[in-house]
Amino acid sequence: MAPPSTLLTNNTSLLQTFTDFLTVAIHTILYSRALYPPASFISTRKYNFPVRQNRHPDVCAWINNAVSSTYTLLQKGTVRAIAVVIYSREQEVMERYMFDVSRFPIVDPKEGLTDFEARKDKEGDDLPVGISRADIEEQLRATIRKLAYGAGKLSPLPEGCTFSVAVELRNEADPPIGHPQPWIPSEPSLQTGERTSERIGTDLGGAKSTPVRLVEAGEFILETWIEEGKAKLHDDDD
């Protein structure tokens, strides 16, 4: 197998890099928030950094399927943000881990392997086509580190919490439909814009938001933050 290119030169390589990161981020969140026993995780490395990965086959398969379905929507350019949502036993939103991809390029899926257009430097000269993979991975390593640290500093979750992966669509995007159907509409409290009678879902934005990191490397612009839900902070106050 040929070694990976040192540059991300097209949208397909950009999205593959992001979804690879998203997989690592989900495992990191599950470990940091103790949604599964610590013994069910193994220690491995990514971006030359120690990370945790759940070793249960069903958990890994679920995450891989969710990320694969997300990749399909990303290819269509319909995704504004991706959220890893943690719910209480009563299905109240406890926390949301947000990955804003609204500034990713929108590219026709048929043009996924077409090279990006050359960018220009401050003097107006053409820069080499592509984004340094080393630059992006250095920033993603820092994001995983800050994500694990930020999640680990949050107050404990109640017993019986579950999680899911959700996508927030761009306003002009049609909901994904088809058979089989990997996506279902989220709760009204997590609906955005014109998709609900409210201007914004009551659980969107949370009661407290903590920034994680902004990654900026050419066309790869990703912002990550943590939201703590109103229900969780209310429980903490009791």
Buried (B, 14 or more C-beta within 10 A) or exposed (E): EEEEEEBBBBBBBBBBBBBBBBBBBBBBBBBBBBBBEEEBBEEEEBBEBEBBBBBEEEBBEBBEEBBEBBBBBBBBBBBBBBBBBBBBEEEBBBBBBBBBBEEBBEBEEEEBEEEBEEEEEEEEEEEEBBBBBEBBBBBBBBBBBBBBEBBEEBEEBEEEBEBEBBBBBBEEBEEBEEEEEEBEEBBEBBBBBEBBEEEEBBBBBBEBEBEBBEBBBBBBBBBBBBBBBBBBBEBEEE
